[in-house]
Amino acid sequence: MNAKTPKESLTILTDLVLPGETNPLENLFGGELLARMDRASSIAARRHCKRIVVTATVNHVAFTKAVPVGSVLTIEAKVSRAFRSSMEIFVDVWIEDRESGERSKVNEGIYTFVAVNEMGTLVKVPELIPETDLEKERFEGALRRKQMSLVLSKKMKPADATELRSLFIED
């Protein structure tokens, strides 16, 4: 199984925010945005491993700006790290200014997908080799995020979370 780069999984979805997708303040429903982010993440994960993928967790979502009706919304997702059968997908969400066309980041999220076969059994995924500085930063942080999730769900003992310990304990 050949290693892949994050750019091989890059998925870009661009769409218009319509009135039926908004709340009484005429901003995009958070759940609608999460669904779009999940779809983009799913495509990125599938591009990476060429297998059936399912959402395992939504690890982080930050709603930093409202997305008004009529906005052109662009969602960019790509694999930030691959583990044995799971993949962390980092998602960036942008809107375009109606007049200048300049993009501003309004949201980001981190999803985890697992690859499965037709019977639903976990399968191995290709290794990921980050290339850019941002990809390397996200790659390095992914192991800390995974260990934090495992500790919080009591699937890992805090003492075994080596990446987290290195943040708090000096050698």
Contacts in CASP RR format, 6 or more apart in sequence:
PFRMAT RR
TARGET T0000
AUTHOR 0000-0000-0000
METHOD contacts of the structure
MODEL  1
MNAKTPKESLTILTDLVLPGETNPLENLFGGELLARMDRASSIAARRHCK
RIVVTATVNHVAFTKAVPVGSVLTIEAKVSRAFRSSMEIFVDVWIEDRES
GERSKVNEGIYTFVAVNEMGTLVKVPELIPETDLEKERFEGALRRKQMSL
VLSKKMKPADATELRSLFIED
1 124 0 8 1.000
1 125 0 8 1.000
1 126 0 8 1.000
1 127 0 8 1.000
2 126 0 8 1.000
3 126 0 8 1.000
3 127 0 8 1.000
3 128 0 8 1.000
3 129 0 8 1.000
4 48 0 8 1.000
4 79 0 8 1.000
4 82 0 8 1.000
4 126 0 8 1.000
4 127 0 8 1.000
4 128 0 8 1.000
4 129 0 8 1.000
5 128 0 8 1.000
5 129 0 8 1.000
5 130 0 8 1.000
5 131 0 8 1.000
5 135 0 8 1.000
6 78 0 8 1.000
6 79 0 8 1.000
6 80 0 8 1.000
6 128 0 8 1.000
6 130 0 8 1.000
6 131 0 8 1.000
6 132 0 8 1.000
6 135 0 8 1.000
7 78 0 8 1.000
7 131 0 8 1.000
8 47 0 8 1.000
8 48 0 8 1.000
9 44 0 8 1.000
9 45 0 8 1.000
9 47 0 8 1.000
9 48 0 8 1.000
9 77 0 8 1.000
9 78 0 8 1.000
9 79 0 8 1.000
9 89 0 8 1.000
10 44 0 8 1.000
10 47 0 8 1.000
10 76 0 8 1.000
10 77 0 8 1.000
10 78 0 8 1.000
11 40 0 8 1.000
11 41 0 8 1.000
11 43 0 8 1.000
11 44 0 8 1.000
11 47 0 8 1.000
11 75 0 8 1.000
11 76 0 8 1.000
11 77 0 8 1.000
11 78 0 8 1.000
12 40 0 8 1.000
12 74 0 8 1.000
12 75 0 8 1.000
12 76 0 8 1.000
13 36 0 8 1.000
13 39 0 8 1.000
13 40 0 8 1.000
13 74 0 8 1.000
13 75 0 8 1.000
14 72 0 8 1.000
14 73 0 8 1.000
14 74 0 8 1.000
14 75 0 8 1.000
15 36 0 8 1.000
15 72 0 8 1.000
15 73 0 8 1.000
16 70 0 8 1.000
16 71 0 8 1.000
16 72 0 8 1.000
16 73 0 8 1.000
17 28 0 8 1.000
17 67 0 8 1.000
17 68 0 8 1.000
17 69 0 8 1.000
17 70 0 8 1.000
17 71 0 8 1.000
17 72 0 8 1.000
17 73 0 8 1.000
18 69 0 8 1.000
18 70 0 8 1.000
19 26 0 8 1.000
19 69 0 8 1.000
21 28 0 8 1.000
21 29 0 8 1.000
21 32 0 8 1.000
21 69 0 8 1.000
22 28 0 8 1.000
22 29 0 8 1.000
22 68 0 8 1.000
22 69 0 8 1.000
23 29 0 8 1.000
25 66 0 8 1.000
26 68 0 8 1.000
26 69 0 8 1.000
27 66 0 8 1.000
27 67 0 8 1.000
27 68 0 8 1.000
27 69 0 8 1.000
28 66 0 8 1.000
28 67 0 8 1.000
28 68 0 8 1.000
28 69 0 8 1.000
28 71 0 8 1.000
28 73 0 8 1.000
30 63 0 8 1.000
33 63 0 8 1.000
33 67 0 8 1.000
33 73 0 8 1.000
33 93 0 8 1.000
33 107 0 8 1.000
34 58 0 8 1.000
34 61 0 8 1.000
36 73 0 8 1.000
36 75 0 8 1.000
37 61 0 8 1.000
37 75 0 8 1.000
37 77 0 8 1.000
37 91 0 8 1.000
37 93 0 8 1.000
37 107 0 8 1.000
37 109 0 8 1.000
37 111 0 8 1.000
38 55 0 8 1.000
38 58 0 8 1.000
38 111 0 8 1.000
40 75 0 8 1.000
40 76 0 8 1.000
40 77 0 8 1.000
40 91 0 8 1.000
41 55 0 8 1.000
41 77 0 8 1.000
41 89 0 8 1.000
41 91 0 8 1.000
41 111 0 8 1.000
41 113 0 8 1.000
42 53 0 8 1.000
42 55 0 8 1.000
42 113 0 8 1.000
43 77 0 8 1.000
44 77 0 8 1.000
44 78 0 8 1.000
44 79 0 8 1.000
44 89 0 8 1.000
45 53 0 8 1.000
45 79 0 8 1.000
45 87 0 8 1.000
45 89 0 8 1.000
45 113 0 8 1.000
45 115 0 8 1.000
46 52 0 8 1.000
46 53 0 8 1.000
48 79 0 8 1.000
48 82 0 8 1.000
48 87 0 8 1.000
48 125 0 8 1.000
48 126 0 8 1.000
48 128 0 8 1.000
49 82 0 8 1.000
49 87 0 8 1.000
49 115 0 8 1.000
49 123 0 8 1.000
49 125 0 8 1.000
49 126 0 8 1.000
51 115 0 8 1.000
51 116 0 8 1.000
51 117 0 8 1.000
51 123 0 8 1.000
51 125 0 8 1.000
52 115 0 8 1.000
52 116 0 8 1.000
52 117 0 8 1.000
52 118 0 8 1.000
52 120 0 8 1.000
53 87 0 8 1.000
53 113 0 8 1.000
53 114 0 8 1.000
53 115 0 8 1.000
53 116 0 8 1.000
54 113 0 8 1.000
54 114 0 8 1.000
54 116 0 8 1.000
55 111 0 8 1.000
55 112 0 8 1.000
55 113 0 8 1.000
56 86 0 8 1.000
56 112 0 8 1.000
56 113 0 8 1.000
56 114 0 8 1.000
57 111 0 8 1.000
57 112 0 8 1.000
57 149 0 8 1.000
58 109 0 8 1.000
58 110 0 8 1.000
58 111 0 8 1.000
59 88 0 8 1.000
59 109 0 8 1.000
59 110 0 8 1.000
59 111 0 8 1.000
59 112 0 8 1.000
59 145 0 8 1.000
59 149 0 8 1.000
60 108 0 8 1.000
60 109 0 8 1.000
60 110 0 8 1.000
60 145 0 8 1.000
61 107 0 8 1.000
61 108 0 8 1.000
61 109 0 8 1.000
61 110 0 8 1.000
62 107 0 8 1.000
62 108 0 8 1.000
62 109 0 8 1.000
63 106 0 8 1.000
63 107 0 8 1.000
64 105 0 8 1.000
64 106 0 8 1.000
64 107 0 8 1.000
64 108 0 8 1.000
65 95 0 8 1.000
65 104 0 8 1.000
65 105 0 8 1.000
65 106 0 8 1.000
65 107 0 8 1.000
66 106 0 8 1.000
67 73 0 8 1.000
67 93 0 8 1.000
67 95 0 8 1.000
67 106 0 8 1.000
67 107 0 8 1.000
70 98 0 8 1.000
71 95 0 8 1.000
71 96 0 8 1.000
71 98 0 8 1.000
72 95 0 8 1.000
72 96 0 8 1.000
73 93 0 8 1.000
73 94 0 8 1.000
73 95 0 8 1.000
74 93 0 8 1.000
74 94 0 8 1.000
74 95 0 8 1.000
74 96 0 8 1.000
74 103 0 8 1.000
75 91 0 8 1.000
75 92 0 8 1.000
75 93 0 8 1.000
75 94 0 8 1.000
76 91 0 8 1.000
76 92 0 8 1.000
76 93 0 8 1.000
76 94 0 8 1.000
77 89 0 8 1.000
77 90 0 8 1.000
77 91 0 8 1.000
77 92 0 8 1.000
77 111 0 8 1.000
78 89 0 8 1.000
78 90 0 8 1.000
79 87 0 8 1.000
79 88 0 8 1.000
79 89 0 8 1.000
79 128 0 8 1.000
80 88 0 8 1.000
80 89 0 8 1.000
80 90 0 8 1.000
80 110 0 8 1.000
80 128 0 8 1.000
80 130 0 8 1.000
80 135 0 8 1.000
80 138 0 8 1.000
80 139 0 8 1.000
80 142 0 8 1.000
81 87 0 8 1.000
81 88 0 8 1.000
81 128 0 8 1.000
81 138 0 8 1.000
81 139 0 8 1.000
81 141 0 8 1.000
81 142 0 8 1.000
81 143 0 8 1.000
81 146 0 8 1.000
82 88 0 8 1.000
82 125 0 8 1.000
82 126 0 8 1.000
82 127 0 8 1.000
82 128 0 8 1.000
83 125 0 8 1.000
83 146 0 8 1.000
84 122 0 8 1.000
84 124 0 8 1.000
84 125 0 8 1.000
85 114 0 8 1.000
85 115 0 8 1.000
85 116 0 8 1.000
85 122 0 8 1.000
85 123 0 8 1.000
85 124 0 8 1.000
85 125 0 8 1.000
86 112 0 8 1.000
86 113 0 8 1.000
86 114 0 8 1.000
86 115 0 8 1.000
86 125 0 8 1.000
86 146 0 8 1.000
87 112 0 8 1.000
87 113 0 8 1.000
87 114 0 8 1.000
87 115 0 8 1.000
87 125 0 8 1.000
87 128 0 8 1.000
88 110 0 8 1.000
88 111 0 8 1.000
88 112 0 8 1.000
88 142 0 8 1.000
88 145 0 8 1.000
88 146 0 8 1.000
89 110 0 8 1.000
89 111 0 8 1.000
89 112 0 8 1.000
89 113 0 8 1.000
90 108 0 8 1.000
90 109 0 8 1.000
90 110 0 8 1.000
90 138 0 8 1.000
91 107 0 8 1.000
91 108 0 8 1.000
91 109 0 8 1.000
91 110 0 8 1.000
91 111 0 8 1.000
92 105 0 8 1.000
92 107 0 8 1.000
92 108 0 8 1.000
92 109 0 8 1.000
93 105 0 8 1.000
93 106 0 8 1.000
93 107 0 8 1.000
93 108 0 8 1.000
93 109 0 8 1.000
94 103 0 8 1.000
94 104 0 8 1.000
94 105 0 8 1.000
94 106 0 8 1.000
95 103 0 8 1.000
95 104 0 8 1.000
95 106 0 8 1.000
96 102 0 8 1.000
96 103 0 8 1.000
97 103 0 8 1.000
97 104 0 8 1.000
110 145 0 8 1.000
112 146 0 8 1.000
112 149 0 8 1.000
114 122 0 8 1.000
115 122 0 8 1.000
115 123 0 8 1.000
115 124 0 8 1.000
115 125 0 8 1.000
116 122 0 8 1.000
116 123 0 8 1.000
117 123 0 8 1.000
128 139 0 8 1.000
130 136 0 8 1.000
130 138 0 8 1.000
130 139 0 8 1.000
141 163 0 8 1.000
143 163 0 8 1.000
144 163 0 8 1.000
144 164 0 8 1.000
144 167 0 8 1.000
147 156 0 8 1.000
147 161 0 8 1.000
147 162 0 8 1.000
147 163 0 8 1.000
147 164 0 8 1.000
148 161 0 8 1.000
148 164 0 8 1.000
150 156 0 8 1.000
150 161 0 8 1.000
151 157 0 8 1.000
151 158 0 8 1.000
151 161 0 8 1.000
151 164 0 8 1.000
158 164 0 8 1.000
158 165 0 8 1.000
159 165 0 8 1.000
END
